[in-house]
Amino acid sequence: MKKQNNQKRGEAFLGPPPCVPTIVVRKHRLQFQASAGSGLTDVTIQCLADLLMVATGATSGVGMISNFKLRRIRMWGPPAATLVPVTVSCDWIGASTAGLFGKSNRITDTSMTASKAAYIDTKPPADSQIAQWLSSSASALALCRLAFPLNAIVEITWDFVVRDDTSQLTVGASPTAATAGVIYVRPLDRLTTNFLVPISYPTA
């Protein structure tokens, strides 16, 4: 019996190697702070496609993402000292405009006190196209529409595939004073209002 078991282990060792996925898939959270308030900020497909950029020059760069899946958005709106109501909202407008199925959904919260932030935690509608894996492209299709006050925090949770082919997707808005070879996180709304600045990462 022992000899037979050793033989089986030897056969397994000499067999074909296991299949190993070669793509790099990462799940990550990123936070952004609003440099100004906005009642209407679209986050488009290309906004996310350009979110991770490697600079090729002072005013040029290419996206590092080939596919992505947006899983969650959380928002905090800091209360105003003057007791003026503060509102944060996320409208999943892309759920009714991308693909042939799905419906939009809007989540909102308003703070009426000086000690509690407005807060929402929302996910793309599960039956919509925008809840699936999407290909990075120069598409201006809005996945969601955000509203937030000054200094609001927007957090996204997403999965992405690091681009591993020879194709290049030039970013939609040219960086400013970038250093070639450096990886930057771009503002979440870089192609629209350009208010949501990444926290703790270099940006350009």
C-alpha positions in Angstrom: 0.0 0.0 0.0 2.8 2.4 0.9 4.6 1.7 -2.4 1.3 2.3 -4.3 0.8 5.7 -2.5 4.4 6.7 -3.4 3.8 5.8 -7.0 0.6 7.9 -7.1 2.5 10.9 -5.6 5.2 10.4 -8.2 2.7 10.4 -11.0 1.1 13.6 -9.7 4.5 15.2 -9.5 5.3 14.3 -13.1 1.9 15.4 -14.4 1.2 18.7 -16.1 1.6 21.8 -13.9 -1.6 23.5 -12.5 -3.2 26.2 -14.6 -2.3 29.6 -13.1 -4.2 32.8 -14.0 -1.7 35.3 -15.5 -3.8 38.4 -15.2 -3.4 40.7 -12.1 -6.8 41.3 -10.5 -7.0 43.6 -7.5 -9.8 44.7 -5.1 -9.2 48.1 -3.6 -10.8 51.0 -1.8 -10.0 54.6 -2.7 -11.1 57.8 -1.0 -11.5 61.3 -2.5 -12.2 64.7 -0.9 -14.3 67.3 -2.5 -12.4 70.6 -3.1 -15.8 72.2 -3.9 -19.4 71.3 -3.5 -21.4 70.1 -6.5 -25.0 69.4 -7.2 -24.3 67.3 -10.3 -21.1 65.4 -10.9 -21.0 62.5 -13.3 -18.6 59.6 -12.9 -18.2 58.1 -16.4 -16.7 54.9 -17.7 -13.5 56.8 -18.8 -13.3 58.4 -15.3 -12.7 55.0 -13.8 -10.7 53.7 -16.8 -8.3 56.7 -16.3 -8.2 56.5 -12.5 -4.8 54.8 -12.3 -2.4 56.4 -14.7 1.3 56.0 -15.5 2.7 59.3 -16.8 4.6 59.1 -20.2 5.5 62.8 -20.0 4.8 66.1 -18.2 1.4 66.4 -19.9 0.6 62.9 -21.1 -0.2 59.5 -19.6 -1.9 56.1 -20.2 -4.4 54.2 -18.1 -3.3 51.1 -16.3 -6.7 49.4 -16.1 -8.1 47.1 -18.8 -11.4 46.1 -17.0 -13.1 47.1 -13.8 -16.1 46.4 -11.6 -17.5 49.1 -9.4 -18.8 47.4 -6.3 -19.8 50.2 -3.8 -19.8 53.9 -3.1 -19.9 55.5 0.3 -20.2 59.2 0.9 -19.9 61.4 4.0 -21.0 65.1 4.0 -19.6 67.1 6.9 -22.3 69.0 8.9 -22.3 72.8 8.6 -21.7 74.9 11.7 -24.5 77.2 10.6 -27.0 74.4 10.8 -27.7 74.6 7.0 -28.9 71.2 5.8 -26.1 69.1 4.1 -27.0 66.5 1.5 -25.1 63.7 -0.3 -26.6 61.6 -3.0 -25.8 59.0 -5.6 -28.0 58.4 -8.6 -27.2 55.2 -10.6 -28.3 56.7 -13.9 -26.1 54.3 -15.9 -28.3 51.4 -14.8 -31.0 52.6 -17.2 -28.8 53.8 -20.0 -26.1 51.1 -20.3 -27.2 47.8 -21.9 -30.7 46.6 -22.4 -31.7 45.9 -18.8 -31.7 47.4 -15.4 -33.3 50.5 -13.7 -31.8 53.5 -12.1 -31.8 54.0 -8.3 -31.0 57.1 -6.3 -29.8 57.1 -2.7 -29.7 60.3 -0.6 -29.2 61.5 2.9 -29.5 64.9 4.5 -28.0 66.0 7.8 -29.9 68.6 9.8 -27.6 68.8 12.8 -24.1 70.2 13.6 -22.9 66.9 15.0 -23.8 64.3 12.5 -22.6 63.9 8.9 -24.9 63.0 6.0 -24.0 59.5 5.0 -24.9 57.0 2.3 -23.7 53.5 1.4 -24.8 52.2 -1.9 -24.1 49.6 -4.6 -24.9 49.5 -8.4 -28.3 47.9 -9.0 -27.6 44.2 -9.1 -29.7 43.5 -12.2 -28.0 46.3 -14.3 -25.1 46.3 -16.7 -23.1 48.7 -14.6 -22.9 46.1 -11.8 -20.9 43.8 -14.1 -17.3 43.9 -15.3 -16.8 46.7 -17.8 -14.1 47.3 -20.3 -11.9 50.4 -20.1 -12.7 52.8 -22.9 -13.1 56.4 -23.8 -16.8 56.2 -23.2 -18.5 59.2 -21.7 -21.4 57.1 -20.5 -22.2 58.1 -16.9 -22.3 55.3 -14.4 -23.5 57.4 -11.6 -24.3 61.1 -10.7 -23.1 62.4 -7.4 -24.0 65.4 -5.3 -21.9 66.5 -2.3 -20.9 69.6 -0.2 -17.4 71.1 0.2 -15.0 68.7 1.9 -17.2 65.7 1.5 -15.5 62.3 1.4 -16.4 59.8 -1.4 -15.1 56.3 -1.1 -15.3 53.7 -3.9 -14.7 49.9 -3.7 -13.8 48.3 -7.0 -12.1 45.4 -8.6 -9.8 46.0 -11.6 -7.6 44.2 -14.0 -4.1 45.6 -14.6 -3.5 46.2 -18.3 -1.1 43.5 -19.4 -1.1 43.8 -23.2 0.6 46.2 -25.6 -2.4 48.3 -26.2 -2.6 51.8 -24.6 -5.5 53.9 -23.6 -4.5 57.5 -23.5 -6.1 59.3 -20.6 -9.0 61.6 -21.5 -7.6 64.7 -19.7 -4.0 65.6 -19.9 -2.1 65.6 -16.6 -0.3 68.7 -15.4 3.4 68.7 -14.4 3.6 64.9 -14.2 6.8 63.0 -14.0 7.4 60.3 -16.7 7.2 56.8 -15.2 5.3 57.8 -12.0 2.0 56.2 -11.2 -0.8 58.6 -10.3 -4.3 58.3 -9.0 -6.5 60.8 -10.8 -9.5 62.7 -9.5 -12.6 60.5 -9.6 -14.4 63.1 -11.7 -11.4 64.3 -13.7 -13.4 64.4 -16.9 -16.4 66.3 -15.5 -16.2 68.7 -12.6 -12.7 67.7 -11.4 -13.6 68.3 -7.7 -12.9 64.9 -6.1 -9.2 64.8 -5.3 -7.6 61.4 -4.2 -6.5 61.2 -0.6 -3.0 60.0 0.3 -1.9 59.5 -3.4 0.0 61.6 -5.8 -2.3 63.1 -8.5 -1.8 64.9 -11.8 
